[in-house]
Every structure is written in C-alpha cells, then in structure tokens.
Amino acid sequence: MRTRLVIWGTNAEDEKVLLGISLNVDDNKIEINIIPEKLCTEHFYNQMMSQWREGANLEMPVETVQRTIELTMSESILPEDLRVERTDVIQRAQMEWHFVVLSSKLYRNFKNDLEELSNKIKRLEVYDNDLWNDLKQFWEHVQKHIYDKNLLRDHSDSLREKSNSLFEELKKLRKIYANEFSQKSKETASGIIKKLEKIEERINNGSALQPLFNELKDIQSEYKALTLTKEDRDLIFVRIDQLFNLIREKREHKTKSATNQESNTEERINKRYKGLIQVIRTMEGSISRDRKDIEYETKRIQTTTEQLESQIRVAKIRMIEDRIRSKQEKLEELLKTKVNLEKVTENIKKRAERQEQKNLDNARLKEEENKIKAKITNEIQTAQDAIQVEEEKLLQAAAKIKEGRRNKKIVLENKDQSDIQNSEAQKTLDDQQENKTDISNPLTEEEKREEE
C-alpha cells in the first residue's frame, strides 16, 4: 500500500500545479509538495511517478512549496485552497493512510513486545518453557491480526522472520536441555532397573513374596514422582508390571502346589486309615479267637481227669493270655493312631473347604474387577466417540463458514465488477453526448462574432 501520491491540481490562484502528497506514518502527518506546472518537465514528472512515488528521495525545484497538515478521519488530506479533479483518489488515499497509521501503531506495539522477548531469550543460559509459551502466545496473537488483515504485509513478514529466529534459538536451547534431561532420565531409570533386576532374582530364588511385593509397590510410588522421559517411564512401567505378574504366578503356583500336596497327603492318610482299619479288624479277630481258645482249654481242664493234661492246658491258657495281652496293647496303639488319623483327615477337609471358599471369593472379585474394567473401557470409548462426533460437527461447521465467506467474497467481487462496468458505460455515454454537442455547434466563437 503506497504512502505517496502524485496528482495534478490547482492552487488558490487557479494555477495548475503538480502535487506530491506523502504520509509520515510515525508522526501521523501529511506532507504536501506543491510544484508549479512551469517547473514540471516531462523528465521530472516521470521521475516523480516512477521514483519518488515508490519511496525514493528526489530533489524538488527551488520554487516548490511544502506544507504539512495533520491526518484526520474527518478532514481532507488537502487544504481548502488546493483542488483536484479526482477527488475520489484523494478520499481513498485518506482512508487507506488512516488504516496504515493504525496498522503501523499495532506493528510497533508488537515489535516492542517482540524485542522484550528477544532480550529475555538472549539472556537465557538454559531452556525456559515459560518463555517458549510466551513466544508461542505472542505469535498466536499476531497471527489473528494477520488473518484479519490488520497488519501490512511488510510488517507481518518482519514479525514472522523475527519470531522464527527466536523460536530457532529456543529450539537449540531445548535440544540441549532435552539431551541433558534424557541423559539424567536414563541414569535414573538405570538405577531403578537394577533394583527391579535384584527383586526378580530374589523372586526366582524363592524369597518370601510379600516383602518383595511391598518393595515393588514402593518403587512404583517412587518412579511416579520422578521426572523421566516417556520412553524410560514406559520401560520401567513394563518391568514393574512384569514383576507383579511374576509374583502373582508364583503365588498361584505355590497355592496350587500346596493344594496338590494337601490332596496327596489326604490320599495317603486315607490309604493309611483304610489299612489301619483292616489291621484293627484282623487284630480284634485274632484276640477274639484267642479268647475262644481260652474258653475251650478251660472247659477241657474241667472235664479232664489227668493232672498232666490239666497242667499242659493251664500252660497253654497262660500263653494265650500273654498273647492276648500283647495283641491288646498293639490294638490300643492302633486305635490311638486311628483317632489321630481321623483328626488329621478332618483338618484337611476343613482346609480344603476354606481354600475352596477363598477361590470362589477370588473368582467373584476377579469377575467384579473385569466388569469394572469393561465398564470403564466402554465409558472411555463412548466419550471418545462423542468427542469424534463433536469434532466432525465442528469441522463441518467450519467448512460451511468458509464456504459462506467464499461465496460472499465472490458476490462482492461480481458486484464491484458490475459497478466498474456500469461506470465505464456511463462515461462512454457522457463522451458521446459531448461529441454530439460539438458537432451540432461547429462554428467557433470568433466566427459567431463575425456573423453578428
């Protein structure tokens, strides 16, 4: 957008003059060079149009009159004693230059803000994320004004170039910071991984699982509070999760082994109990037979007449009684063993019932946990679907707005083109009317006087 204008006009004495009008943006002033027609050679006029109007300095003739006035929205940029035929050009320049002044003020404000950010960034020794956010916010603000076309192209290009250079400086500092941060993160993660490796070794060596489980929980809480890169954090998370699963597997295996062991013990005790019952029955049968033998020998003693036979039968009875006494002692021990085995069997059954109930409770808890996880997953999926639907709606709305703006722009362009064509047509008609007037009055003023 030009800030200099070259146009022919007249002064207060109706003398034709060339007007070189320029805008002093910083002072909000209009500077007018008034050059008499007699001093305007073809060469000088061409220089004014091709050089001075584009911003170059040009030496003015000696008799050039210079005037300065304030730029306002209400008053013309030309004094009342200066007149031009193309008043529309003057009016358009006045509107444009007022915009240029306001836009330049906006640019200077942005430039000052950018200089402050630049000074802060130059003093940085390490990366500062707050400054990055400040610069990002500043550029977003500038972009809004660029989008609304509130800034001149040169000004927006200047701000963009300066902002990009500051972003590059911050990126260099951030890269250095990222490398240092990554190194520290790896060192911290390495220390945690070593702890986890020791815990894994102790798990595999058969150490008590509950203390190891507690150590894992402590490490999990510790690493959550640390500042780590995403890669290192994910690595530690996976290793901790693997060890938790390993402890869970060990516990399940131990429980299963204990259950199998109890099952084997119960089976062995049952076999022993059955064998014991068989032995007891055999022993009781043997004692019963011995007692019958004593009864038989006693009856024979009562019926015998020979002393020697009686003595032999008495000796036999004593032998049988001693055998019965020995068998009875063994039978009592067997009966005690039977009672103990019955108690052990009862305890095993109770433990099995408790374990079965525990397994049922764990199964119910696992089922509830899976239900909760499924519910949370469904809620997350539903929320994501809703967000996606909203995003699609927003994109469609934005597309409609963009299409509406484009159609509006096309309508305005067509209207402007139509206005231009109508204006040209009207001008052509006016020229034709003037030509007709000249043809209908071919006599000059001097010829008319002669005729009179």
MARMIBA-377773 format. One record per residue (C-alpha): residue number from 1; y, z, x. Coordinates in steps of 0.2 Angstrom, whole numbers, plus 5000, padded with zeros to 4 digits. Each point is the difference from the previous one (the first is absolute). Layout:
! residues N
<zapa num="NUM" north="Y" up="Z" east="X"/>
...
***
This chain:
! residues 452
<zapa num="1" north="5000" up="5000" east="5000"/>
<zapa num="2" north="5016" up="4994" east="5008"/>
<zapa num="3" north="5015" up="5012" east="5003"/>
<zapa num="4" north="5012" up="4986" east="5004"/>
<zapa num="5" north="5008" up="4987" east="4988"/>
<zapa num="6" north="5010" up="4984" east="5004"/>
<zapa num="7" north="5010" up="4993" east="4985"/>
<zapa num="8" north="5015" up="4990" east="4996"/>
<zapa num="9" north="5014" up="5008" east="4990"/>
<zapa num="10" north="5019" up="5001" east="4998"/>
<zapa num="11" north="5013" up="5014" east="5004"/>
<zapa num="12" north="5014" up="5007" east="4991"/>
<zapa num="13" north="5011" up="4984" east="5004"/>
<zapa num="14" north="4986" up="4989" east="4993"/>
<zapa num="15" north="4996" up="4994" east="5018"/>
<zapa num="16" north="4982" up="4995" east="5004"/>
<zapa num="17" north="4992" up="5012" east="5012"/>
<zapa num="18" north="4983" up="5002" east="5007"/>
<zapa num="19" north="4993" up="5018" east="4996"/>
<zapa num="20" north="4988" up="5008" east="5012"/>
<zapa num="21" north="4994" up="5016" east="4990"/>
<zapa num="22" north="4988" up="5012" east="5009"/>
<zapa num="23" north="4992" up="5017" east="4995"/>
<zapa num="24" north="5001" up="5015" east="5012"/>
<zapa num="25" north="4985" up="5009" east="4994"/>
<zapa num="26" north="5002" up="5016" east="5010"/>
<zapa num="27" north="5018" up="5003" east="4994"/>
<zapa num="28" north="4998" up="4992" east="4982"/>
<zapa num="29" north="5015" up="4989" east="5004"/>
<zapa num="30" north="5004" up="4981" east="4996"/>
<zapa num="31" north="5008" up="4991" east="5014"/>
<zapa num="32" north="5009" up="4984" east="4995"/>
<zapa num="33" north="5006" up="4986" east="5013"/>
<zapa num="34" north="5013" up="4989" east="4992"/>
<zapa num="35" north="5002" up="4983" east="5009"/>
<zapa num="36" north="5012" up="4987" east="4995"/>
<zapa num="37" north="4993" up="4983" east="4996"/>
<zapa num="38" north="5011" up="4992" east="5013"/>
<zapa num="39" north="4991" up="5010" east="5014"/>
<zapa num="40" north="4982" up="4996" east="4993"/>
<zapa num="41" north="4994" up="4985" east="5010"/>
<zapa num="42" north="4983" up="4992" east="4995"/>
<zapa num="43" north="4993" up="5008" east="5016"/>
<zapa num="44" north="5006" up="5017" east="4996"/>
<zapa num="45" north="4994" up="4999" east="4982"/>
<zapa num="46" north="4983" up="4995" east="5006"/>
<zapa num="47" north="5000" up="5015" east="5012"/>
<zapa num="48" north="5005" up="5012" east="4986"/>
<zapa num="49" north="4985" up="4994" east="4989"/>
<zapa num="50" north="4987" up="4998" east="5013"/>
<zapa num="51" north="5004" up="5015" east="5012"/>
<zapa num="52" north="5012" up="5012" east="4994"/>
<zapa num="53" north="4992" up="5001" east="4982"/>
<zapa num="54" north="4983" up="5004" east="5009"/>
<zapa num="55" north="5008" up="5015" east="5009"/>
<zapa num="56" north="5006" up="4992" east="5016"/>
<zapa num="57" north="5018" up="5005" east="5007"/>
<zapa num="58" north="5013" up="4986" east="5000"/>
<zapa num="59" north="5017" up="5000" east="5006"/>
<zapa num="60" north="5012" up="4998" east="4985"/>
<zapa num="61" north="5017" up="4989" east="5001"/>
<zapa num="62" north="5015" up="5010" east="5005"/>
<zapa num="63" north="5008" up="4998" east="4982"/>
<zapa num="64" north="4985" up="5008" east="4992"/>
<zapa num="65" north="5004" up="5014" east="4988"/>
<zapa num="66" north="4987" up="5015" east="5000"/>
<zapa num="67" north="4999" up="5012" east="4986"/>
<zapa num="68" north="4988" up="5014" east="4996"/>
<zapa num="69" north="4996" up="5008" east="4983"/>
<zapa num="70" north="4988" up="5012" east="4993"/>
<zapa num="71" north="4984" up="4994" east="4992"/>
<zapa num="72" north="4998" up="5006" east="4982"/>
<zapa num="73" north="4990" up="4996" east="4985"/>
<zapa num="74" north="5015" up="4999" east="4988"/>
<zapa num="75" north="5012" up="4990" east="5011"/>
<zapa num="76" north="4998" up="4982" east="5007"/>
<zapa num="77" north="4997" up="4998" east="5018"/>
<zapa num="78" north="5016" up="4988" east="5000"/>
<zapa num="79" north="5018" up="5007" east="4998"/>
<zapa num="80" north="5009" up="4993" east="4985"/>
<zapa num="81" north="5011" up="4988" east="5011"/>
<zapa num="82" north="4985" up="4991" east="5006"/>
<zapa num="83" north="4991" up="4988" east="4988"/>
<zapa num="84" north="4984" up="4989" east="5001"/>
<zapa num="85" north="4993" up="4987" east="4988"/>
<zapa num="86" north="4982" up="5007" east="5002"/>
<zapa num="87" north="5003" up="5017" east="4993"/>
<zapa num="88" north="4981" up="5002" east="4996"/>
<zapa num="89" north="4997" up="4999" east="5019"/>
<zapa num="90" north="5012" up="5014" east="5003"/>
<zapa num="91" north="4993" up="5011" east="4986"/>
<zapa num="92" north="4982" up="4997" east="5006"/>
<zapa num="93" north="5005" up="5005" east="5018"/>
<zapa num="94" north="5008" up="5016" east="4993"/>
<zapa num="95" north="4984" up="5005" east="4991"/>
<zapa num="96" north="4989" up="4996" east="5015"/>
<zapa num="97" north="5011" up="5008" east="5013"/>
<zapa num="98" north="5000" up="5016" east="4989"/>
<zapa num="99" north="4981" up="5000" east="5000"/>
<zapa num="100" north="5000" up="4997" east="5019"/>
<zapa num="101" north="5012" up="5015" east="5003"/>
<zapa num="102" north="4988" up="5011" east="4990"/>
<zapa num="103" north="4985" up="4993" east="5008"/>
<zapa num="104" north="5007" up="5003" east="5017"/>
<zapa num="105" north="5004" up="5018" east="4996"/>
<zapa num="106" north="4982" up="5002" east="4994"/>
<zapa num="107" north="4994" up="4992" east="5016"/>
<zapa num="108" north="5011" up="5011" east="5011"/>
<zapa num="109" north="4993" up="5016" east="4991"/>
<zapa num="110" north="4982" up="4994" east="5004"/>
<zapa num="111" north="5005" up="4995" east="5017"/>
<zapa num="112" north="5006" up="5018" east="5003"/>
<zapa num="113" north="4985" up="5008" east="4993"/>
<zapa num="114" north="4989" up="4988" east="5011"/>
<zapa num="115" north="5010" up="5005" east="5015"/>
<zapa num="116" north="4997" up="5019" east="4997"/>
<zapa num="117" north="4981" up="4996" east="4998"/>
<zapa num="118" north="5001" up="4990" east="5016"/>
<zapa num="119" north="5008" up="5014" east="5010"/>
<zapa num="120" north="4986" up="5013" east="4994"/>
<zapa num="121" north="4986" up="4988" east="5004"/>
<zapa num="122" north="5007" up="4996" east="5017"/>
<zapa num="123" north="5000" up="5019" east="5004"/>
<zapa num="124" north="4982" up="5002" east="4995"/>
<zapa num="125" north="4987" up="5004" east="5013"/>
<zapa num="126" north="4985" up="5001" east="4988"/>
<zapa num="127" north="4997" up="4992" east="4983"/>
<zapa num="128" north="5008" up="5008" east="4985"/>
<zapa num="129" north="4993" up="4995" east="4983"/>
<zapa num="130" north="5015" up="5007" east="4991"/>
<zapa num="131" north="5011" up="4987" east="5009"/>
<zapa num="132" north="4987" up="4986" east="4996"/>
<zapa num="133" north="5002" up="5005" east="4981"/>
<zapa num="134" north="5019" up="5001" east="5001"/>
<zapa num="135" north="5000" up="4982" east="5008"/>
<zapa num="136" north="4988" up="4994" east="4987"/>
<zapa num="137" north="5010" up="5008" east="4986"/>
<zapa num="138" north="5016" up="4992" east="5007"/>
<zapa num="139" north="4992" up="4983" east="5001"/>
<zapa num="140" north="4994" up="5001" east="4982"/>
<zapa num="141" north="5017" up="5004" east="4994"/>
<zapa num="142" north="5007" up="4985" east="5010"/>
<zapa num="143" north="4987" up="4989" east="4993"/>
<zapa num="144" north="5005" up="5004" east="4982"/>
<zapa num="145" north="5018" up="4994" east="5004"/>
<zapa num="146" north="4993" up="4984" east="5008"/>
<zapa num="147" north="4989" up="4997" east="4985"/>
<zapa num="148" north="5015" up="5002" east="4988"/>
<zapa num="149" north="5010" up="4989" east="5012"/>
<zapa num="150" north="5013" up="5013" east="5004"/>
<zapa num="151" north="5000" up="4997" east="5018"/>
<zapa num="152" north="5006" up="4984" east="5009"/>
<zapa num="153" north="4986" up="4991" east="5009"/>
<zapa num="154" north="5007" up="5003" east="5018"/>
<zapa num="155" north="5002" up="5018" east="4996"/>
<zapa num="156" north="4982" up="5002" east="4993"/>
<zapa num="157" north="4993" up="4990" east="5015"/>
<zapa num="158" north="5009" up="5012" east="5012"/>
<zapa num="159" north="4994" up="5016" east="4991"/>
<zapa num="160" north="4982" up="4992" east="5000"/>
<zapa num="161" north="5000" up="4996" east="5018"/>
<zapa num="162" north="5007" up="5018" east="5005"/>
<zapa num="163" north="4988" up="5008" east="4988"/>
<zapa num="164" north="4985" up="4990" east="5007"/>
<zapa num="165" north="5005" up="5005" east="5018"/>
<zapa num="166" north="5000" up="5019" east="4995"/>
<zapa num="167" north="4983" up="4998" east="4991"/>
<zapa num="168" north="4993" up="4992" east="5016"/>
<zapa num="169" north="5007" up="5015" east="5011"/>
<zapa num="170" north="4992" up="5012" east="4988"/>
<zapa num="171" north="4984" up="4991" east="5000"/>
<zapa num="172" north="4999" up="5001" east="5019"/>
<zapa num="173" north="5003" up="5019" east="4999"/>
<zapa num="174" north="4987" up="5001" east="4986"/>
<zapa num="175" north="4987" up="4990" east="5010"/>
<zapa num="176" north="5002" up="5013" east="5014"/>
<zapa num="177" north="4999" up="5014" east="4988"/>
<zapa num="178" north="4985" up="4993" east="4992"/>
<zapa num="179" north="4991" up="4998" east="5017"/>
<zapa num="180" north="5004" up="5018" east="5005"/>
<zapa num="181" north="4995" up="5006" east="4982"/>
<zapa num="182" north="4984" up="4990" east="5001"/>
<zapa num="183" north="4996" up="5007" east="5017"/>
<zapa num="184" north="5003" up="5018" east="4994"/>
<zapa num="185" north="4990" up="4996" east="4984"/>
<zapa num="186" north="4985" up="4994" east="5010"/>
<zapa num="187" north="5001" up="5015" east="5012"/>
<zapa num="188" north="5000" up="5012" east="4985"/>
<zapa num="189" north="4987" up="4990" east="4991"/>
<zapa num="190" north="4989" up="5000" east="5015"/>
<zapa num="191" north="5000" up="5019" east="5001"/>
<zapa num="192" north="4995" up="5002" east="4982"/>
<zapa num="193" north="4986" up="4987" east="5002"/>
<zapa num="194" north="4993" up="5010" east="5014"/>
<zapa num="195" north="5000" up="5016" east="4989"/>
<zapa num="196" north="4991" up="4990" east="4987"/>
<zapa num="197" north="4987" up="4993" east="5013"/>
<zapa num="198" north="4996" up="5018" east="5005"/>
<zapa num="199" north="4998" up="5005" east="4982"/>
<zapa num="200" north="4988" up="4985" east="4997"/>
<zapa num="201" north="4990" up="5005" east="5015"/>
<zapa num="202" north="4998" up="5018" east="4994"/>
<zapa num="203" north="4995" up="4993" east="4983"/>
<zapa num="204" north="4986" up="4990" east="5007"/>
<zapa num="205" north="4995" up="5015" east="5011"/>
<zapa num="206" north="4997" up="5010" east="4985"/>
<zapa num="207" north="5015" up="5012" east="5000"/>
<zapa num="208" north="5004" up="5010" east="4985"/>
<zapa num="209" north="5008" up="4988" east="4987"/>
<zapa num="210" north="5013" up="5011" east="4991"/>
<zapa num="211" north="5010" up="5004" east="5016"/>
<zapa num="212" north="5000" up="4982" east="5005"/>
<zapa num="213" north="5006" up="4995" east="4982"/>
<zapa num="214" north="5014" up="5013" east="5001"/>
<zapa num="215" north="5005" up="4992" east="5017"/>
<zapa num="216" north="5001" up="4983" east="4992"/>
<zapa num="217" north="5011" up="5006" east="4986"/>
<zapa num="218" north="5012" up="5008" east="5013"/>
<zapa num="219" north="5001" up="4984" east="5010"/>
<zapa num="220" north="5002" up="4990" east="4984"/>
<zapa num="221" north="5015" up="5011" east="4996"/>
<zapa num="222" north="5007" up="4999" east="5018"/>
<zapa num="223" north="4999" up="4981" east="5001"/>
<zapa num="224" north="5009" up="4998" east="4983"/>
<zapa num="225" north="5015" up="5009" east="5007"/>
<zapa num="226" north="5001" up="4989" east="5016"/>
<zapa num="227" north="5011" up="4984" east="5003"/>
<zapa num="228" north="4987" up="4986" east="5003"/>
<zapa num="229" north="5000" up="4982" east="4999"/>
<zapa num="230" north="4990" up="4993" east="4984"/>
<zapa num="231" north="4986" up="4993" east="5011"/>
<zapa num="232" north="4997" up="5017" east="5009"/>
<zapa num="233" north="5002" up="5009" east="4983"/>
<zapa num="234" north="4987" up="4989" east="4992"/>
<zapa num="235" north="4988" up="5002" east="5015"/>
<zapa num="236" north="5001" up="5019" east="4999"/>
<zapa num="237" north="4998" up="4999" east="4981"/>
<zapa num="238" north="4984" up="4990" east="5002"/>
<zapa num="239" north="4993" up="5011" east="5013"/>
<zapa num="240" north="5003" up="5016" east="4990"/>
<zapa num="241" north="4993" up="4992" east="4985"/>
<zapa num="242" north="4984" up="4995" east="5010"/>
<zapa num="243" north="4998" up="5018" east="5006"/>
<zapa num="244" north="5002" up="5007" east="4983"/>
<zapa num="245" north="4986" up="4988" east="4993"/>
<zapa num="246" north="4989" up="5005" east="5015"/>
<zapa num="247" north="5002" up="5018" east="4996"/>
<zapa num="248" north="4996" up="4997" east="4982"/>
<zapa num="249" north="4984" up="4990" east="5005"/>
<zapa num="250" north="4995" up="5014" east="5011"/>
<zapa num="251" north="5002" up="5012" east="4986"/>
<zapa num="252" north="4990" up="4989" east="4988"/>
<zapa num="253" north="4986" up="4998" east="5013"/>
<zapa num="254" north="4999" up="5018" east="5004"/>
<zapa num="255" north="5000" up="5004" east="4981"/>
<zapa num="256" north="4986" up="4987" east="4998"/>
<zapa num="257" north="4991" up="5007" east="5015"/>
<zapa num="258" north="5001" up="5017" east="4993"/>
<zapa num="259" north="4994" up="4994" east="4983"/>
<zapa num="260" north="4985" up="4991" east="5008"/>
<zapa num="261" north="4996" up="5015" east="5011"/>
<zapa num="262" north="5001" up="5012" east="4985"/>
<zapa num="263" north="4989" up="4987" east="4990"/>
<zapa num="264" north="4987" up="5000" east="5015"/>
<zapa num="265" north="5001" up="5019" east="5001"/>
<zapa num="266" north="4997" up="5001" east="4981"/>
<zapa num="267" north="4985" up="4988" east="5001"/>
<zapa num="268" north="4993" up="5009" east="5015"/>
<zapa num="269" north="5002" up="5017" east="4991"/>
<zapa num="270" north="4992" up="4993" east="4984"/>
<zapa num="271" north="4985" up="4994" east="5010"/>
<zapa num="272" north="4999" up="5017" east="5009"/>
<zapa num="273" north="5001" up="5009" east="4983"/>
<zapa num="274" north="4986" up="4989" east="4993"/>
<zapa num="275" north="4989" up="5003" east="5015"/>
<zapa num="276" north="5004" up="5019" east="4999"/>
<zapa num="277" north="4995" up="5001" east="4982"/>
<zapa num="278" north="4984" up="4991" east="5004"/>
<zapa num="279" north="4996" up="5013" east="5014"/>
<zapa num="280" north="5005" up="5015" east="4988"/>
<zapa num="281" north="4988" up="4993" east="4987"/>
<zapa num="282" north="4986" up="4998" east="5013"/>
<zapa num="283" north="5004" up="5017" east="5007"/>
<zapa num="284" north="5000" up="5008" east="4983"/>
<zapa num="285" north="4983" up="4991" east="4996"/>
<zapa num="286" north="4993" up="5006" east="5016"/>
<zapa num="287" north="5005" up="5018" east="4996"/>
<zapa num="288" north="4993" up="4999" east="4983"/>
<zapa num="289" north="4983" up="4994" east="5006"/>
<zapa num="290" north="5000" up="5014" east="5013"/>
<zapa num="291" north="5003" up="5012" east="4986"/>
<zapa num="292" north="4986" up="4993" east="4990"/>
<zapa num="293" north="4989" up="5002" east="5016"/>
<zapa num="294" north="5004" up="5018" east="5001"/>
<zapa num="295" north="4996" up="5002" east="4982"/>
<zapa num="296" north="4983" up="4992" east="5003"/>
<zapa num="297" north="4996" up="5010" east="5015"/>
<zapa num="298" north="5005" up="5016" east="4991"/>
<zapa num="299" north="4988" up="4996" east="4986"/>
<zapa num="300" north="4986" up="4996" east="5012"/>
<zapa num="301" north="5002" up="5017" east="5009"/>
<zapa num="302" north="4999" up="5008" east="4983"/>
<zapa num="303" north="4984" up="4992" east="4996"/>
<zapa num="304" north="4991" up="5000" east="5017"/>
<zapa num="305" north="4988" up="5014" east="5006"/>
<zapa num="306" north="5000" up="4996" east="5018"/>
<zapa num="307" north="5012" up="5010" east="5011"/>
<zapa num="308" north="5002" up="4986" east="5013"/>
<zapa num="309" north="5004" up="4987" east="4987"/>
<zapa num="310" north="5013" up="5012" east="4993"/>
<zapa num="311" north="5007" up="5003" east="5017"/>
<zapa num="312" north="5001" up="4981" east="5004"/>
<zapa num="313" north="5009" up="4996" east="4983"/>
<zapa num="314" north="5012" up="5014" east="5003"/>
<zapa num="315" north="5004" up="4992" east="5017"/>
<zapa num="316" north="5002" up="4984" east="4992"/>
<zapa num="317" north="5012" up="5007" east="4987"/>
<zapa num="318" north="5011" up="5008" east="5014"/>
<zapa num="319" north="5001" up="4983" east="5008"/>
<zapa num="320" north="5005" up="4991" east="4984"/>
<zapa num="321" north="5013" up="5014" east="4997"/>
<zapa num="322" north="5007" up="4998" east="5017"/>
<zapa num="323" north="5000" up="4981" east="4997"/>
<zapa num="324" north="5009" up="5002" east="4984"/>
<zapa num="325" north="5013" up="5012" east="5008"/>
<zapa num="326" north="5004" up="4987" east="5013"/>
<zapa num="327" north="5001" up="4986" east="4987"/>
<zapa num="328" north="5011" up="5011" east="4989"/>
<zapa num="329" north="5012" up="5002" east="5014"/>
<zapa num="330" north="5001" up="4981" east="5003"/>
<zapa num="331" north="5002" up="4998" east="4982"/>
<zapa num="332" north="5015" up="5012" east="4999"/>
<zapa num="333" north="5008" up="4990" east="5014"/>
<zapa num="334" north="4997" up="4984" east="4991"/>
<zapa num="335" north="5007" up="5007" east="4984"/>
<zapa num="336" north="5016" up="5005" east="5010"/>
<zapa num="337" north="5001" up="4983" east="5008"/>
<zapa num="338" north="4999" up="4993" east="4982"/>
<zapa num="339" north="5014" up="5010" east="4994"/>
<zapa num="340" north="5011" up="4995" east="5015"/>
<zapa num="341" north="4996" up="4982" east="4997"/>
<zapa num="342" north="5005" up="5001" east="4982"/>
<zapa num="343" north="5017" up="5008" east="5005"/>
<zapa num="344" north="5003" up="4986" east="5013"/>
<zapa num="345" north="4995" up="4987" east="4987"/>
<zapa num="346" north="5012" up="5007" east="4987"/>
<zapa num="347" north="5014" up="5000" east="5013"/>
<zapa num="348" north="4997" up="4982" east="5004"/>
<zapa num="349" north="5000" up="4995" east="4982"/>
<zapa num="350" north="5017" up="5009" east="4998"/>
<zapa num="351" north="5007" up="4992" east="5015"/>
<zapa num="352" north="4994" up="4983" east="4994"/>
<zapa num="353" north="5008" up="5003" east="4983"/>
<zapa num="354" north="5017" up="5006" east="5008"/>
<zapa num="355" north="5000" up="4984" east="5011"/>
<zapa num="356" north="4996" up="4989" east="4985"/>
<zapa num="357" north="5014" up="5008" east="4990"/>
<zapa num="358" north="5012" up="4997" east="5016"/>
<zapa num="359" north="4995" up="4982" east="5001"/>
<zapa num="360" north="5003" up="4998" east="4981"/>
<zapa num="361" north="5017" up="5008" east="5003"/>
<zapa num="362" north="5004" up="4989" east="5015"/>
<zapa num="363" north="4995" up="4985" east="4990"/>
<zapa num="364" north="5012" up="5005" east="4986"/>
<zapa num="365" north="5014" up="5003" east="5012"/>
<zapa num="366" north="4996" up="4983" east="5009"/>
<zapa num="367" north="5000" up="4991" east="4983"/>
<zapa num="368" north="5017" up="5009" east="4995"/>
<zapa num="369" north="5007" up="4995" east="5017"/>
<zapa num="370" north="4995" up="4982" east="4997"/>
<zapa num="371" north="5007" up="5000" east="4983"/>
<zapa num="372" north="5017" up="5006" east="5007"/>
<zapa num="373" north="5000" up="4987" east="5014"/>
<zapa num="374" north="4996" up="4987" east="4987"/>
<zapa num="375" north="5014" up="5006" east="4989"/>
<zapa num="376" north="5013" up="5000" east="5014"/>
<zapa num="377" north="4994" up="4983" east="5006"/>
<zapa num="378" north="5002" up="4993" east="4982"/>
<zapa num="379" north="5018" up="5008" east="4999"/>
<zapa num="380" north="5005" up="4993" east="5017"/>
<zapa num="381" north="4994" up="4983" east="4995"/>
<zapa num="382" north="5008" up="5001" east="4983"/>
<zapa num="383" north="5017" up="5005" east="5008"/>
<zapa num="384" north="4998" up="4986" east="5013"/>
<zapa num="385" north="4997" up="4987" east="4986"/>
<zapa num="386" north="5015" up="5007" east="4990"/>
<zapa num="387" north="5011" up="4998" east="5016"/>
<zapa num="388" north="4993" up="4982" east="5003"/>
<zapa num="389" north="5004" up="4996" east="4981"/>
<zapa num="390" north="5018" up="5007" east="5003"/>
<zapa num="391" north="5002" up="4990" east="5016"/>
<zapa num="392" north="4995" up="4984" east="4991"/>
<zapa num="393" north="5012" up="5004" east="4986"/>
<zapa num="394" north="5014" up="5003" east="5013"/>
<zapa num="395" north="4996" up="4984" east="5009"/>
<zapa num="396" north="5000" up="4990" east="4984"/>
<zapa num="397" north="5017" up="5008" east="4995"/>
<zapa num="398" north="5007" up="4996" east="5017"/>
<zapa num="399" north="4994" up="4982" east="4998"/>
<zapa num="400" north="5008" up="4999" east="4983"/>
<zapa num="401" north="5017" up="5007" east="5007"/>
<zapa num="402" north="4999" up="4988" east="5014"/>
<zapa num="403" north="4996" up="4985" east="4989"/>
<zapa num="404" north="5014" up="5005" east="4988"/>
<zapa num="405" north="5013" up="5001" east="5015"/>
<zapa num="406" north="4994" up="4983" east="5006"/>
<zapa num="407" north="5002" up="4992" east="4983"/>
<zapa num="408" north="5017" up="5009" east="4998"/>
<zapa num="409" north="5005" up="4993" east="5017"/>
<zapa num="410" north="4994" up="4982" east="4995"/>
<zapa num="411" north="5010" up="5001" east="4983"/>
<zapa num="412" north="5016" up="5006" east="5010"/>
<zapa num="413" north="4998" up="4986" east="5013"/>
<zapa num="414" north="4998" up="4987" east="4986"/>
<zapa num="415" north="5015" up="5007" east="4991"/>
<zapa num="416" north="5011" up="4999" east="5016"/>
<zapa num="417" north="4994" up="4982" east="5003"/>
<zapa num="418" north="5004" up="4995" east="4982"/>
<zapa num="419" north="5018" up="5008" east="5002"/>
<zapa num="420" north="5002" up="4990" east="5016"/>
<zapa num="421" north="4995" up="4984" east="4992"/>
<zapa num="422" north="5011" up="5004" east="4985"/>
<zapa num="423" north="5015" up="5003" east="5012"/>
<zapa num="424" north="4997" up="4984" east="5009"/>
<zapa num="425" north="4999" up="4990" east="4984"/>
<zapa num="426" north="5016" up="5008" east="4994"/>
<zapa num="427" north="5009" up="4996" east="5016"/>
<zapa num="428" north="4994" up="4982" east="4999"/>
<zapa num="429" north="5007" up="4999" east="4982"/>
<zapa num="430" north="5017" up="5007" east="5006"/>
<zapa num="431" north="5001" up="4987" east="5014"/>
<zapa num="432" north="4996" up="4986" east="4988"/>
<zapa num="433" north="5013" up="5006" east="4989"/>
<zapa num="434" north="5013" up="5000" east="5014"/>
<zapa num="435" north="4995" up="4982" east="5005"/>
<zapa num="436" north="5003" up="4994" east="4982"/>
<zapa num="437" north="5017" up="5008" east="5000"/>
<zapa num="438" north="5005" up="4991" east="5016"/>
<zapa num="439" north="4994" up="4983" east="4994"/>
<zapa num="440" north="5009" up="5002" east="4983"/>
<zapa num="441" north="5016" up="5004" east="5010"/>
<zapa num="442" north="5000" up="4987" east="5015"/>
<zapa num="443" north="5019" up="4999" east="5002"/>
<zapa num="444" north="5007" up="5012" east="5014"/>
<zapa num="445" north="5015" up="5011" east="4997"/>
<zapa num="446" north="5011" up="4988" east="5009"/>
<zapa num="447" north="4995" up="4985" east="4989"/>
<zapa num="448" north="5004" up="5010" east="4985"/>
<zapa num="449" north="5018" up="5004" east="5006"/>
<zapa num="450" north="5002" up="4981" east="5004"/>
<zapa num="451" north="4995" up="4995" east="4982"/>
<zapa num="452" north="5012" up="5013" east="4993"/>
***
